[in-house]
Structures are given as structure tokens and as C-alpha cells.
Amino acid sequence: MTRDELIAGTRQLVDEGDRLRANPSLPSLQMWLQRSDDLLATAWGSMGRYHLAWLMVGKPKGIVRGRPMTPDEEAAYVREVAEQKTAALRMSLDAVERQGMPFVGESGGIGPGDRHETGAPPDRAPDRAGLPADPALTERLAEARRQAEAHLDHDAPRAPRPEKMQR
């Protein structure tokens, strides 16, 4: 996926989210959520439950449990979820379009400010193709990688719990 394709696809999904809020439909919401999840996963990687909980996407405040929703409740649910997911899409669009952030699925395209006066992209190593031109960025990135390496074992199995704590 190129940067331009991501921007165009995200803009289209934001527009569809706005339309869903104006004209709520649960089947349309479900299809739109799947398409937006697919686009975001391609660009930024799949989101775990932690990320989705942090974004509060799909967790409306007044959820109905144990009975079918009335048409008004369903419309309110669709509006609220569409508003939340559209906000997440707008953040993604801002990151890729205005901030020029590199993304997981990037296979071309360039960020703002990355063109020479001729309009051609700069001659840059492939792993730097989407990064903004910032002299301090290389050192900050190296430091972030060093810090991440110090935490590689965080998902490793832990020591067994003492017997009296396993009650």
C-alpha cells in the first residue's frame, strides 16, 4: 500500500463514518468497521484488545444487554461507534498525512516535505523512505530501539506462583 492509497482510503472511510452518523444502519456499520479495521491493520498492524480498549471503539456507554435494541437504541449505538472509529481514522490520517509518519504497510509514496525542488523523491535508503528529514531522528530511533531491546522478555513466561497464592 502506498502513502497516497492509505490517505485516499482513510479519507473515504472518514466520509463514510460521517454518513453513518447522519443515517445510522447496523449492517452498514458492521461492514464499515470491517473495512476500516482491515485498512488500519494493513497500515499500522493489527490492534490487540488493549489498543481497542484504549481507543474505546465499539464500547458505547449505554449498551443494551439481554434484549434486542429498539430502533432508537440501535441508531444511537451506530452513531456512537461510528463517531469513535471515525476519530481513530482521523488520528491515523493526521499521522500519515500531516506528520508524515512511516507505517507498517508502506510500499511507496512519500511524506510531506520529502520532495526535492524537481518534485522527485529524495535518494534515500528503502528503510528511510517514509521518514521525515530530521537529523536527530536517527539517534532518537536508535535510542528507542535500544530501550525496546531491554524489554524483549516481557512476554516470556513468568516464574510459577507460590502454592498458597494459587487459591
C-alpha positions, 0 to 999 in steps of 0.5 A: 500500500502506498502513502497516497492509497492509505490517505485516499482510503482513510479519507473515504472511510472518514466520509463514510463514518460521517454518513453513518452518523447522519443515517445510522444502519447496523449492517452498514456499520458492521461492514464499515468497521470491517473495512476500516479495521482491515485498512488500519491493520494493513497500515499500522498492524493489527490492534490487540484488545488493549489498543481497542480498549484504549481507543474505546471503539465499539464500547458505547456507554449505554449498551443494551444487554439481554434484549434486542435494541429498539430502533432508537437504541440501535441508531444511537449505538451506530452513531456512537461507534461510528463517531469513535472509529471515525476519530481513530481514522482521523488520528491515523490520517493526521499521522500519515498525512500531516506528520508524515509518519512511516507505517507498517504497510508502506510500499511507496509514496512519500511524506510531506516535505520529502520532495526535492525542488524537481518534485522527485523523491529524495535518494534515500535508503528503502528503510528511510523512505517514509521518514521525515528529514530530521537529523536527530531522528536517527539517534532518537530511533536508535535510542528507542530501539535500544530501550525496546531491546531491554524489554524483549522478555516481557512476554516470556513466561513468568516464574510459577506462583507460590502454592498458597497464592494459587487459591 
